[in-house]
C-alpha cells in the first residue's frame, strides 16, 4: 500500500477508467504499456543480478579443468572432464610447469609445455580468447589443447595417446 493509503491496483484501475472515458483506443494502448513497463523493469533487475554473479574455481587441477570447461562451453569447444583429466594425467601427471626437453619437438626447438604438453606454435594457433597467452597457465593450456584436439580429432575425449 502506498503512502497515501491507496494500493497500486486501485490507482491503475482509476487510470484505466479515466482513459476509458477519454476514449477506448487510448485505454487499450495505455494499459499494455503500464504492465509492460513493470514487467520490463523486473526482467532488467533480474538480468542485472544474474550477470553480477561470479563463479570462482579452486586453484588446483579440478578447478582448472572446471574453469576450462566453462570457457570451452562459451566457445563451442567439445570435451568432458574425464577426457581432459585422463589426458592431463598421461601428459604431465597434473604438473602445470611440466616441460618435455627430450622429444622431437624439443630437438626442433619447440618443447611441449604445461598440463597438456602443447608446443608454442600450436598454443598460439589454438589460443582461446579470454584466457592468458602464457602456455604454462593451466586454464589457457587446457583450453588451447582442447581447441586443437577438437579441430584435429573432434574432441579431447577422442585422444588416447600423444597427440
C-alpha positions in Angstrom: 0.0 0.0 0.0 1.3 3.4 -0.9 1.9 6.3 1.5 -1.4 8.0 0.5 -3.4 4.9 1.6 -4.2 3.6 -1.9 -2.8 0.4 -3.3 -1.3 0.3 -6.8 -4.2 -1.7 -8.3 -6.7 0.9 -7.2 -4.7 3.7 -8.8 -4.2 1.6 -12.0 -7.9 0.9 -12.2 -8.8 4.6 -11.7 -6.3 5.5 -14.5 -7.9 2.9 -16.8 -11.3 4.2 -16.1 -10.2 7.8 -16.8 -8.6 6.7 -20.1 -11.7 4.8 -21.0 -13.7 7.9 -20.6 -11.3 9.8 -22.8 -11.6 7.1 -25.5 -11.4 3.3 -25.8 -8.5 3.4 -28.1 -6.3 5.3 -25.6 -7.1 2.9 -22.8 -6.2 -0.1 -24.9 -2.9 1.4 -25.8 -2.1 2.7 -22.4 -2.9 -0.4 -20.3 -0.4 -2.8 -22.0 2.3 -0.1 -21.7 1.7 0.1 -17.9 2.0 -3.6 -17.5 5.0 -3.9 -19.9 6.9 -1.2 -18.1 6.5 -3.0 -14.8 7.4 -6.4 -16.3 10.4 -4.9 -18.2 11.8 -3.4 -15.0 11.5 -6.7 -13.2 13.2 -8.5 -16.0 16.0 -6.0 -16.2 16.6 -6.2 -12.5 16.7 -10.0 -12.6 19.1 -10.0 -15.5 21.4 -7.5 -13.8 21.5 -9.7 -10.7 22.3 -12.8 -12.7 25.2 -11.2 -14.6 26.9 -10.0 -11.4 27.3 -13.5 -10.0 30.9 -14.6 -10.5 31.9 -18.2 -10.4 35.1 -18.9 -8.6 37.3 -22.0 -9.1 39.8 -23.6 -6.7 43.5 -23.2 -7.8 44.1 -26.9 -8.4 43.6 -29.4 -11.1 39.9 -29.8 -10.5 39.3 -26.1 -10.6 41.5 -25.6 -13.7 39.5 -28.3 -15.6 36.2 -26.9 -14.5 37.1 -23.3 -15.4 38.3 -24.6 -18.8 35.1 -26.5 -19.4 33.1 -23.3 -18.8 35.2 -21.3 -21.2 35.1 -24.1 -23.7 31.3 -24.2 -23.5 31.2 -20.4 -24.2 33.2 -21.1 -27.4 31.6 -24.3 -28.5 34.6 -26.4 -27.9 33.6 -30.0 -27.0 35.2 -32.1 -24.3 34.4 -33.7 -21.0 36.0 -33.6 -17.5 37.0 -37.2 -17.8 38.6 -36.8 -21.2 40.6 -33.8 -20.2 41.7 -35.3 -16.8 42.8 -38.6 -18.5 45.0 -36.7 -21.0 46.5 -34.4 -18.4 47.5 -37.3 -16.2 49.2 -39.0 -19.2 50.9 -35.9 -20.5 52.1 -34.1 -17.3 50.8 -36.0 -14.2 49.0 -32.8 -13.4 52.1 -30.5 -13.3 51.3 -27.2 -15.0 55.0 -26.4 -15.2 55.9 -29.7 -17.0 58.2 -29.3 -20.0 59.4 -32.0 -22.3 63.0 -31.3 -23.2 63.8 -34.7 -24.9 61.3 -35.5 -27.7 61.4 -34.5 -31.3 59.6 -31.2 -30.6 62.4 -30.3 -28.1 65.0 -31.3 -30.6 63.4 -29.0 -33.1 63.5 -26.1 -30.5 59.8 -26.1 -29.5 59.4 -28.2 -26.4 56.0 -29.3 -25.2 54.8 -27.3 -22.2 52.2 -27.4 -19.4 49.4 -29.7 -18.4 48.6 -31.0 -21.9 52.1 -30.6 -23.3 51.3 -28.1 -26.0 54.1 -26.6 -28.2 54.2 -22.8 -28.7 53.0 -22.7 -32.3 50.0 -24.9 -31.5 49.2 -22.9 -28.4 49.3 -19.6 -30.3 47.2 -21.0 -33.2 44.6 -22.5 -30.9 44.6 -19.9 -28.1 41.1 -19.3 -26.8 40.1 -15.6 -26.3 39.6 -14.7 -22.7 42.5 -16.9 -21.5 46.1 -16.0 -20.8 48.7 -16.1 -23.5 51.1 -17.9 -21.1 51.3 -21.6 -22.2 52.1 -22.5 -18.6 48.8 -21.0 -17.4 46.7 -24.1 -16.6 43.4 -22.8 -17.9 44.9 -21.4 -21.1 46.9 -24.6 -21.7 43.8 -26.8 -21.3 41.5 -24.7 -23.4 44.1 -24.3 -26.2 44.9 -28.0 -26.2 41.2 -28.9 -26.2 40.5 -26.4 -29.1 43.3 -28.1 -31.1 42.0 -31.6 -30.2 38.5 -30.6 -31.3 39.9 -29.4 -34.6 42.1 -32.4 -35.2 40.2 -35.3 -33.5 36.7 -34.0 -32.9 37.2 -33.7 -29.1 39.8 -34.2 -26.4 37.6 -37.2 -25.5 38.9 -38.9 -28.6 42.6 -38.6 -27.7 44.1 -41.7 -26.1 47.8 -41.2 -26.8 50.2 -38.4 -27.5 48.6 -36.0 -30.0 
